[in-house]
Amino acid sequence: MSQTPSTRIAFIGGGNMASAIIGGLIANGLPASQITVVEPFEAARDALQAKFGITALPTASAALAGQDLVVWAVKPQTFKDAAAAAAPHTAQALHLSVAAGITTDSIAQWLGTGRIVRAMPNTPALVGKGMTGLFARPEVDAGGQALIERVIGTTGQLVWVDAEAKLDAVTALSGSGPAYVFLFLEAMTQAGVDMGLTAEQAYQLAVATFQGASELAARSDEPASVLRERVTSKGGTTYAAITHMQQAGLPQTFIAALRKAEARAQELAQEFGR
């Protein structure tokens, strides 16, 4: 954010995702004096002010006027009410929503503007290793998209999609994805303990394996299938494990699970939208 030091950004909601973005912005040169957070819970406000030195307000007010960007980091079920309170003060701003399931049509109706980008981040953003899917409405110009990229880029990687419905797929893959990794880490740790390792040893081995394999995949031009085949010698130990998983239908079950996540993302839009 050092390229645009005068940018003023307000956050509606001060939870984990807001904290991750705020921390990234400040680390990248945005002065804390240019960040405002609306957070109704006093303890959360105090924590944000103590950690980042930003301005934290209990409710939306005229203090939000003049903001360049408003980041909506509220729970889906509270978005509509929060929007009603902030809308009179934020008509001039670009809006970025990280609320799951709420469509930009609903947000545009609530805020009275179409300058909206919807994002689906994930929790590794808390350590600067996030993956965020983004969709911009037509009213958002190139400058607005560039601002969003600078903001989200402080938390990790990003990808733009050309249709809002595709954010449901992003939700299923990367938004919910860290939980899938954690589930496999649990299983690998338990397997290691069952085979005689300590829980600490098994967990260290499992985490490092995911980190290393992911880095190898990121640096390789070859697809995952080729990388897998390269370490799966027929008749060997890896072959025994992979064959068992395939015969048990694990790949198909996993794909079906992701489709369940996609379907739930679609349902959320119906539950909390217009």
C-alpha positions, 0 to 999 in steps of 0.5 A: 500500500506504500504506493497510495499512502493517502488511501483511507480505509474503513472496516465494518467488523473487526474480527479475524479477517479484518485484523489480517487485512489491517495487519497486512496494510500497516506492514506494507506502509499504510499509516494506522491513522488512515484506518477506521474500524466499526466494531460494536464489541468494546473488548474487540475495539480495545484490542484493535486499538492496542494492537494496531493504533487505528481508530475504532468506533462502536457504530457507523457515523459521519466519521465514515464520510470520505473513505476511499474503501469500505471493507465489509467483514461482518457475519452474513446474518448481520450484513443488512442491518450494518449496511443500513447504518453505514450506507448514508455515510459511504455512498462515495466509497468503493466497497469490498465484501468478505462476507460469505454468501451475500451477493453483490446484488443484495449489497448494491440494494442495501448500500445504494451503489454498484461499486462493489467487489466481493471476495472469498478469502481463507484463514491462511490470510492470518499469516500472510499466506491466504488465497482470495477469489475476487469478483468485481461488478461492472461499475468497478473501474480498473483503478478500483480493481487495482486498489483491491489488489493492493489491499488483498495482496497484503494477505497472500495470493488472489485470483479474479473470476468473471462470474459471481457464481464462480465464487461458490466454487472458490468457497468450496476449494480454497475458502473451506479448503484449510479445514480439509488440510487440517482433517488430513493432518489429524488423520496422518497424525493419528496414523503416525501414533498408531505406528509408534511415533509420538504425536509431536513427531507425527504432526511435525512430519505431516505438516512439513509434508504438506508444506513441502509438497505444496511448495513443490507443486507451486514451483512445478510446471507439471500437473499434480497427476504427474507429480503424484505418478513420479513418487508412486513406483508400482509395487512400492509403499506409496503405490500401496497407499494410493491404490487403497485410497482409490479403491475406497473411492476417496477421490470421488468422495472428496470431490462430492464433499466439495460440491456439498460446500458449493451447494451450501454457499449457494444456499447462504445467498438465499438465506441472507440475501434480499 
